[in-house]
Amino acid sequence: MTEALKAELKALIIECLDLEDISVEDIDSDEPLFVEGLGLDSIDALELGLAIKKKYNVSIDANAQDTKRHFASVSNLAAFISAAG
């Protein structure tokens, strides 16, 4: 799991969710993406899931138990994408 992938994911989050006031450096890899942390919601999760699927060709099952864990932080997403790729 590389720092480059984490930075790429942060940029993807900012771009696909139009987070204009946030830079890659502002996002902590281990901070929660939902509720506290970045404060994303379920609509953001759907958009982010689609962007990840498109960019990394990784399928994310919205109803799977593990999905919430994968989306918990940038680090978790990077680990999931690395393992799936």
DANOR-V208126 format. One line per field, one symbol per residue. psi: psi as a letter, one per 40 degrees, with the letter a starting at -180 (. if undefined). A space follows every 10 residues. Layout:
psi->???
//
This chain:
psi->hidddddddd ddddddefgd ehiddehhde iidicabefi addddddddd dddddefhhh hdeidedddd ediddddddd dddd.
//
